[in-house]
Each structure stands twice: as structure tokens, then as C-alpha cells.
Amino acid sequence: MGMTFAQKVLAKKAGFASVAVGQIVDVEPDFCLSHDNTAAIAKTFAKLGVEKVKNPERFVIVLDHTVPASTEEYAQGHKEIRAFVAKQGIKAFYDAGVGICHQVLPEMGFALPGNLILGSDSHTTAYGAFGAFSAGVGRSEMAALYATSRIWLKTPASFKIEVKGKLQEPVTSKDLVLKIIGDLGADGALYKSVEFTGEAVGAMSLSSRLVLSNMAVEMGAKNGYCAPDAKTFAFLEGRAVAKYTPIYPDPDADYERTLTYDAATLGPQVARPHTVDNVVPVEDVEGTKIDQALLGTCTNGRLEDLRQAARFLEGKKISRGVRMIVLPASREVLLDALREGLIETFVRAGAMVLNPGCGPCLGAHEGVMAAGEVCISTANRNFQGRMGSSEAATYLASPATVAASAVLGAIADPRKAGRGGGA
Amino acid sequence: MIEGKVWKYGDDVNTDVIFAGKYTYKPLTPAEMAEHALEDLDPSFAKGVKPGDIVVAGKNFGCGSSREQAATCIKAAGVAAVVAVSFSRLFFRNAINEGLPVVELAAGTDFVRKDDQIQIDFEKGVVTHNGKGYPFPALPREVLAILNDGGLIPHLKKVLAGSRG
């Protein structure tokens, strides 16, 4: 019997010919990520009595969650992080403004096929889009990794999700992954390695694959893998910080479950409050009044997302009474969007364009919600209280649905929305 | 063996309702975190919880963020253990690493109600409720070692001291 992607990568990292599902292995990650939580992690690291970070070249630190600092406490945390990276000689430090970690790591060439990447952020699953095995860990674990570079991981069982056919514009990988999460449930892939495959995944851009892998954690998965291909290698050309060897599952690997989807028949999907698996076709929630529309985050803040949203906003005005917030995922995305005129489209339509970062996704700053308000967002979570008041409601959708809704002032089906030219 | 009074919750209790994002980047002590424990799920919890109480929930407890404070705040509130049908992998790891015992009762937790008394025997792997026993699987050796040392940081300090000695 062959091995799944998860078995192959963990066997390789542990130095074994093979590993069984459920086997615990002791491994050294290739790269580790932390963000604004580095301030707290550095304090925990200090408790260990270890002076220097082992292998500082393996750690990547990105300030993104509360940038620029909106409180003195956040500013103090950032200051401590800058001092920590200077003292420890951590060169891969990206200060406020570079972007969201899950966009910055790919851009800077750290998301490499066949690599093991761990991060003190649950959406670290994102790098599976590049064929990495990547998963979230906690703060204590990151402090331990600073000290030892080693961690135990359990070898997960695997699901294969095959997506046949082609997505029909304006339906995107966001709609697809919401549909899958709705079907499987928030714990449907709990502790599993999920492999996304099939014609539709092969046809996707890396940005679209990142949405699948990013949101794999919302079905409980440990990681979400897409097979690296010519598009992956082309993206990494001139970016990759190290040589890499792609890892592919064996054709006769054993999957706990295999699910099949048809991309061609899929329509826009929306996750209703307050769980990500509360998913319905957009028609079921059409007309729901909104107060805020959020375009951005580590899920859908990339150039193709901004392009798609701009097509619905070109020559239009955001509905009176609706606030639209746009956060490009990185400085690189922001520069590209500026060059293409997308930012002008957003501003003319009445949107607020904010700095690259996580923004209000986690309710820390920059657009939190009051009681009774409704937001439609391209983010990955809609938990109660996440974006501010526990009496606010968040709907999750694609950039197309969010932009069309901002214009209408209510949740809209992007297939019906008139696009461009003020038509 | 521990015995405690139950706080009962449902499925998919997520990290945002356990410990809200607006607090995650504030430099709070564990005691301060405990004041916000389960704030958006059950505002009566932080005020009413007593040392030794046990949280019992349905499936996928602690889903969502990697934030370790979700485990820290429950532990600091004095909770002796969390029993659930299943846990998100991040909460599971964070709980072990904070020295908070987690018990996975795959057969279900519907038999328990709020304010019931339950006993947990970690050595035998049994939860007892109204005289009836419900078995649970023992934790792997590597994981138990971390939990028994009171969490990952004290465990690693011990390991590092041993390797230096």
C-alpha cells in the first residue's frame, strides 16, 4: 500500500522509510512562522532559560494582526518584537505594512513544496497550496521551537477531495471551499490531512488554491494540500529561499474518505452567522441588509480577488449607509492594484482602502462591528463576537458576492448584478 | 482521580467565544485572562466557576484560532479538566501544553447536565456519572509526559536541565 502526502512528508522529515497513520513522529520543521503574538512567545521563550534561538534562519516573523498599532499596548508589543528579532538575529522579519503573513511567506519564497512549515496561527494551513505540509501550533510550542527546533506531530489520516469540471465565473474557489465545509461540517475533517485534486484545482491559480488550503482548517483539517505543478514552480522562480523537492501522494495511497465535487454546477455560496459550516446558496440569503462589506484578509485579499471585486464596483457607488473596507493582502498586492487602477475604482466607489494587514477580521481594530450590525466579508471566520459585538453578524462569501452586495446594500447574487460602466 | 461540578456546553465551541480576539494581543496575566473565559458563550461562567469544576461539551471543542489563551483562560479559571466528544487539534495541543487535562469521550456527553457531579479517573481512563462508568482512551506516552509535568514549558525546562546535567 502506498502512502498519502502526509505520510510521505512526515516519514521523510522523521527519517523513516514509511510512517503509519496515528504514528507520532519527532520532526524539525523547515520554517516556522509567528506574527504579533511573537511578543508573548518571546516572553515564554525567556522562561526556558535558553539564551539564543536555535536556527534563527528558520523563523519568519510578520507583523500583521494589529498594524499599525491602534493602542499603546499593541505598539509596546511590536517594539518588543523588533528588539527580539534584532537580538536573536532573525533576518526574515517583516514589519508593519509588508502584508499578512499568509501572503508574505509565499511572496518571499518560504512556502516551498515538500517542506514542513508550522506557524502560531491556525491559517498556517495555507501553504498546502504550494505542496507544503503546513499546520498551526500554539504559542508555547513556538517558544519550544525557538529553543529546540523540534516538535512531535501525529501522522493524520487523509481525505481526498476531487473537484471535477470548471468553475463558472463569477464562482470562485471561495464558493467551492464554503460548499465543502458546509457539507462536511466544522469538524468534518477533524485532524485529517486533506488533499485537493481534480481538474478544477489544476486549473486554479495559486491565489485560488491558497483559499482552499487556508480554509481547510475550518473543516477541522490539520493541513490542506494541492499538488505542486508548473504554475507553482513558475511562481517560485526567483523567489524560493531554498532548493526544494516536491512530494506527491502515491497513486495507491489509502484515503479514509474520497469526496467528489462538480465545479461546473456550483453557484455562489454564503456562510451565515455564526459558524463557517452554516452554508447556503446565495439565493437563500439574497436581500439581507448589510452595514459593512469587507474585502481582504489572508483568504481573499490577493490581486485576483481585488480584480474580481473591482469588476462589480467599476463606475458604481457603494450603497448609502454601507461601509466598504478594502485591505490588500500585501504591499506587493497593493502596488499591483495601484498600477492596474483597482484602488482608484474602490475609492471612487466610496470604499475605504486600508493598509495591508488583517484589519477587522479578528475584531482587534480597523472596522469592528456594533451590536445589531451585519457584515458581509471575504474572511474565513464568522464566529459570534469575532468582529466586535457579540450581537453583530458576519456572512462569509467570495469577493464577487461581497462587492455586488456593497453596491446593492444587501446580500446580492453576483450572477445577477450588472457589472461595470454604471449599467 | 478528580471530582467536580459540570459546566455543560454544546458542539463547536470556538476560540472566539472562549477568548475573544480583542483580548488576544493584550499582555494579560492568566488571572486576567480567566476574567474573560467563555465571555461570549456564557457570561455567567467567569463569575460562577469554582476551582475543580469541569467543563463538558460536545464535538469539536475549541475550534478556530491557534490562540493558546483559550486553554490558558480555562485553566486559570480553576477548571480541572475539559471533557468533550472531540477537540480541535489546536485546542487539544494547547490544553496539554498548558497542563489542562483533556478527556475525549467519543461515545458522547449527552448524559451529563449542568451542575451534575462527575469523577474522572485518569489512570483507569473512566468518567463516572451517577455510578455509571464511561471509558476513554489513554493519552499517548509522549503527550502524557508533557501533561504530567504541568505543561510544555515546565516539561521542556526539565528535559533541557537533564540534557545539560
Boltz contact constraints between the chains, C-beta under 6 A:
constraints:
  - contact:
      token1: [A, 24]
      token2: [B, 140]
      max_distance: 6.0
  - contact:
      token1: [A, 24]
      token2: [B, 142]
      max_distance: 6.0
  - contact:
      token1: [A, 36]
      token2: [B, 25]
      max_distance: 6.0
  - contact:
      token1: [A, 47]
      token2: [B, 153]
      max_distance: 6.0
  - contact:
      token1: [A, 66]
      token2: [B, 25]
      max_distance: 6.0
  - contact:
      token1: [A, 73]
      token2: [B, 26]
      max_distance: 6.0
  - contact:
      token1: [A, 74]
      token2: [B, 25]
      max_distance: 6.0
  - contact:
      token1: [A, 120]
      token2: [B, 66]
      max_distance: 6.0
  - contact:
      token1: [A, 121]
      token2: [B, 66]
      max_distance: 6.0
  - contact:
      token1: [A, 122]
      token2: [B, 65]
      max_distance: 6.0
  - contact:
      token1: [A, 122]
      token2: [B, 66]
      max_distance: 6.0
  - contact:
      token1: [A, 122]
      token2: [B, 90]
      max_distance: 6.0
  - contact:
      token1: [A, 136]
      token2: [B, 66]
      max_distance: 6.0
  - contact:
      token1: [A, 136]
      token2: [B, 90]
      max_distance: 6.0
  - contact:
      token1: [A, 138]
      token2: [B, 66]
      max_distance: 6.0
  - contact:
      token1: [A, 138]
      token2: [B, 68]
      max_distance: 6.0
  - contact:
      token1: [A, 138]
      token2: [B, 93]
      max_distance: 6.0
  - contact:
      token1: [A, 138]
      token2: [B, 94]
      max_distance: 6.0
  - contact:
      token1: [A, 138]
      token2: [B, 97]
      max_distance: 6.0
  - contact:
      token1: [A, 139]
      token2: [B, 68]
      max_distance: 6.0
  - contact:
      token1: [A, 140]
      token2: [B, 97]
      max_distance: 6.0
  - contact:
      token1: [A, 140]
      token2: [B, 152]
      max_distance: 6.0
  - contact:
      token1: [A, 140]
      token2: [B, 153]
      max_distance: 6.0
  - contact:
      token1: [A, 144]
      token2: [B, 152]
      max_distance: 6.0
  - contact:
      token1: [A, 144]
      token2: [B, 156]
      max_distance: 6.0
  - contact:
      token1: [A, 152]
      token2: [B, 142]
      max_distance: 6.0
  - contact:
      token1: [A, 186]
      token2: [B, 12]
      max_distance: 6.0
  - contact:
      token1: [A, 186]
      token2: [B, 60]
      max_distance: 6.0
  - contact:
      token1: [A, 186]
      token2: [B, 63]
      max_distance: 6.0
  - contact:
      token1: [A, 187]
      token2: [B, 59]
      max_distance: 6.0
  - contact:
      token1: [A, 187]
      token2: [B, 60]
      max_distance: 6.0
  - contact:
      token1: [A, 190]
      token2: [B, 86]
      max_distance: 6.0
  - contact:
      token1: [A, 191]
      token2: [B, 89]
      max_distance: 6.0
  - contact:
      token1: [A, 222]
      token2: [B, 89]
      max_distance: 6.0
  - contact:
      token1: [A, 362]
      token2: [B, 21]
      max_distance: 6.0
  - contact:
      token1: [A, 363]
      token2: [B, 21]
      max_distance: 6.0
  - contact:
      token1: [A, 363]
      token2: [B, 22]
      max_distance: 6.0
  - contact:
      token1: [A, 364]
      token2: [B, 21]
      max_distance: 6.0
  - contact:
      token1: [A, 364]
      token2: [B, 22]
      max_distance: 6.0
  - contact:
      token1: [A, 383]
      token2: [B, 14]
      max_distance: 6.0
  - contact:
      token1: [A, 383]
      token2: [B, 16]
      max_distance: 6.0
  - contact:
      token1: [A, 384]
      token2: [B, 17]
      max_distance: 6.0
  - contact:
      token1: [A, 384]
      token2: [B, 40]
      max_distance: 6.0
  - contact:
      token1: [A, 385]
      token2: [B, 16]
      max_distance: 6.0
  - contact:
      token1: [A, 385]
      token2: [B, 20]
      max_distance: 6.0
  - contact:
      token1: [A, 385]
      token2: [B, 40]
      max_distance: 6.0
  - contact:
      token1: [A, 386]
      token2: [B, 16]
      max_distance: 6.0
  - contact:
      token1: [A, 386]
      token2: [B, 21]
      max_distance: 6.0
  - contact:
      token1: [A, 390]
      token2: [B, 40]
      max_distance: 6.0
